[in-house]
Structure formats: structure tokens, C-alpha cells
Amino acid sequence: MAQSERLDTIANNLANVNSTGFKKDRQVFSEYLSAYEKEQQLMKVPRVPASVESFYDMQGGDKAYVNAAGTYTDLSQGQMKVTQSPLDFALQGKGFFEVLTPEGVRWTRNGSFSLNGEGQLVTKDGYQVLTQGNQAPEQRVIQVGNQQLTASQQGDLYIGGNAVGKLAVVDFTDPSTQIRKEGNGLYQRNSQEVLPVPPESTRVFQGFLEGSNVNVVEEMTDMIMAHRVFEATQQAVKAFDHMDDKLINGVGR
């Protein structure tokens, strides 16, 4: 089951190898020790190492298993690709663009923006891109209209040559535990107490997009390894089933 989950994670990474700003996931495993994980009343045996001098029925307490403990997101930098489009933006360094969705403020690394029918800067899904500020998110929408939009590497925005604010690029103290993937390249906070912080040394590049950080060769190698472990474990399970069958149906007769 653990290797099956690992295969699912690898397959999802490979499926998003060409997704702009995608960050790969990694499966986390831990050791499940029956003697320490099961409740005491279920295992009436001493929790000490077994020895000849202190022999007792282990009741499965000596067993150890692999426990799939979930996934984490690798937020390492993806490769920068030149597009020369004035509405494409890429981040070099840590941080996320802040956007407004119907469910509230969300964050993304996908800087493939466009203009909606009202001349506002939006994501590919139509979510409004925001500027920095203390106002409500609805008041920080970037209104471009028919004018030319330019941005500095510090995120300062100029529309028609006039400064209109700064792109809302934020980071989190510990992204691995404070935010999670929501889908479609968006991230959300794990709790309302989590507050974004200014990123350090992050630069904004106009006319660029950040590619996925998935390494195809690495993922294919991991997939082959996980598949071989899966098959080997499956054969072991079948062997034990065969032994049980012989014990029940053969020895009994």
C-alpha cells in the first residue's frame, strides 16, 4: 500500500512536468513498530527487547511495518523560460503571487497572467492578481485597461509609465507546514493564524515563466524502483497466503 501511494505521487509529478510553476511532491514514510504503536491493553507483553532469558509470546509486537505518512511539496526553483509576453511573470527565489478567488486570497507560482473583460490582470482561471497594501483585497486589484504594463525586478508596477503599486509577492515562515496545495496551482493556508511575510531576495521577471521543477529522469528512475519493490512485496504476500493455505487445508487433513 505504501509503494502504491508512492507510485501515485510519482505519476502525478510526471503528469505535471509541463505545468507552469508546478512543484513536485515527495512521499514520506515512517516505521510502524507494533510494540510501541498498539495500545497497551491490546498487547499484554513487556515493552522490552526480546531475549532468551526473557522469552514471552510477542503477539506480533516484534513486527515492524512501513507507514505512509503523507507527502510534502518540494518548493525548489523551476527553470525560467522566456516568453517575451508583457503579461507573463516569473519569480526567482522564494515566495508566491497573491491572487483573489471566490473563496478568498490564495497564492500561486504560476505567473501566466492575462486581462479580463474589465481590463484587470487575472490568472488563467480568471482570479484577480493583487498589489501590496493594507486595504481589502477587492481594493488591491490591478486595473491595466488598454495601457502598457511594465514591472521592475522588485515588483514595482507601471501602467502607461505611471507607478501604480507593487505586485503582492509574499512568503511564509515555514511553507512546508503552513500552506498546502489546493489545486490548479493554488495554495491555501492551513489555518487563519498563519500570516504571510515579505520574501527575501526574491526577484520578479517580466516576460518569463517558471517551469515545473520535476526532473523526468529522476521521476522515471523512482517509478521503476517503486514498481519493483511493489512487485517484490506482492510476491511475498502471495507466498505467505500459499503457506497459510497449506497449513489450513493440508496439515489439517
N, C-alpha and C positions, 0 to 999 in steps of 0.2 A: 504493500500500500504506500509506503514511503517513497519507493522508487517510481511508482505510478504518478504520484504527485510531482515528483521531480521532473518526470517526462512532460507533464502538462505545463509546468513552468517554462521549460526549455522551448517547447513548441510555441508558447505564447511569445517568447522573446524573438524567435525566428519569424513569426508571422508579422512582427512589427519592426523588422530590420530596416524598412524604408519609411517608417513613420517619423515625421519631423518632431524632434525634441523628446523622443521616447527614451525612457530609462529602463534598463533591463532589471529583472527580478532574480533573486537568488533564493533557493530553498535552504531552510535552516533545519538541521537535525539535532536531536539530543538523545542521550541514553536513558532508557526507561529501566530502572532497576526495581524488580518486583519487591524485593525485601524492604525497600525504602519508600516505594510509591503506594503500595497497598496499605489499607487501614490495618491497624494492629489487631483488631478483633477478627479480621479475616485470615490472618496468618499468626497462629499461636506458636511461633517459634522465636527463639532468641535472635536478635539482630546483631549477631557477631559472626566473624568468618568461620566457615565450617572447617573441622579438623577431625582426625581420627579420635583424638581424646574427647572431643565434644560432639559426637555424632548424634544427629537428630533428623527427623523427617523434614526435608526442606519445604515441602508443599509448594514447590515452584518458586520459592524465594531466592533460589540461586540463579534464576533466569534473568537475562538482560535482553532488551529489545531496542530497535531503532524507533524513535518517536519523531514524527514530522511536526516540527514546532512552528510552521508557518513560513512566510517569506519576508525578505526585506528588499528594498529598492536601492540599486546601485546608482548613485547620483553623479557619477563621474562625467566629465565633459565629453560631448559628442563632437564629431568632426564638423567644421564650419564649411558651408557650401555657398558659393557666390551665386546670387540670382539677379542682382542689379535692379531689383524691384524696390521702389521707394517705400512700399508698404510691408516689406519683409524685414524682420529684426531678429537678431541672434544675441544671446548672452554668452559672454566669455567669463567664466568664473561661477561662483555660487549665486543662487537667487532664482526668483520667479517673477514673471509678469503678473500683475494683479488685474483681474477681469471681473465684471459684474454679470452674474447669471440670475435667472428667476429664483434660484434657491439661496442667493446671497453672493458674497465675494468668494471667488475661487482663485487658484494660482496655476500657472502653466509655464512650460518652457517652449511651447510652440508659438513662435513669433510670426507665423504666416497670417498676416492681417489683411483686411480689405475694408472698403467703405460700404455702409448700408445705404438704404434709400434716403436717409436723412443726412448723409454726409458724415456719419460718425465712424470712428475707427473701431472695427469689431474683429473678433476671431472668425475662423472658418465656420463656426457654428452659430455666429451671429451675436456672441456675447461682447459687450462693450468693454474696450480697453480703458483703463483708468490712469489718471495722473496722481502724483503725490499730493497730500494735503490732509487737513483735519476735517474737511467738510464731509457730508454724507456721500456715499458712493455715487448716487444719482447726480450729484453736482460736480463730479470729477471726470465726467465723460469727455472724450477728446472729439471736438467738433472741427472737422477738417474742411468740409464743403468741397468747393472746386479749386481750392488753392493748393500750392505745393507744400508738402510736409517734409521737413528735414529734422534730423536728430544728431546730437553730438554723442561721443562715446561715453559721456557722463549721463546720458539720458535726457538732456535738455531738448525740448521740442520747439520748433519754429514753424509757424504756418504763415506763408506769404512773407517770410523774412522777419516776422514779429514773434518774440518769445511768448509762449502760451503756457509754460509749465514744464514739468519733468515727468517722464514715464515712472509709474509706480513699480519699481523693481525692489522686491523685499526678499528676505531670507528668514530662516528660523534657527533658533539656538541649537536644536537637535532634530533635524528633519526626519531622521530615521524613526523617531518615536512620536513626534509631534504632528506629523501630517501623514496622509495616506492617499493612495490613488482612488479617484472617483470614476474614472473612465473618460475616454475621448481626450486624453492628455491633460486632464484637470486633476488638481489635488485639493483636498479639504483638510481642515484642522480636526484633530482627534477630540478636542474639547474647546469650548469657548474661552477658557482661561489662557490658551496658547495665543501669544501675540507675536506678529511678525517683527523683525528687526532689520535695520539697514544692512545690506550686504557689504562685504569688504572687498575692495579692489575689483569689483565687477564692472565690465565694460559692455556697452551696447553698440552693436554693429548694424548699421542700416544697409540694406541690400544684400544681406546674408541670412541664411537659415542654419540652425543647428541640426545635424542629422542624429540618428539613433546612435547610442553608444554600444549597440550589440555587435560583437565580433562573431561573424558567421562561422569561421573555422573553429573558434573556441566552443561555440554552442553545439556544432555538429560533433565535435570530439566528446563533449559532455553527454550528448544524446546517445552516442554509441556506447559509452561506458555505462550509463544508467540502464540502457536496454539490456546489456549483457548481464549486469547484476540482477535485473528483474528476472531474466530467463533462468539464471542460476538458482535464484531463490525459489522460483516457481517449481523447478525440478526437485529441489529439496523438500518442498511441501508435498509434492506428489509421492516422493519416496516414503515420507512418514505416513501418508494416507495408505499406501500399499502395505506398510508394516502393520498398521492398525487393522487393516482388512484381514491379513493373515492371522493376527493374534485373535481376532474375534471369531472369524469363520473357520479357520484352520485348526488352531490349538484347541478350541472348544470341542471340536468333534474328536 
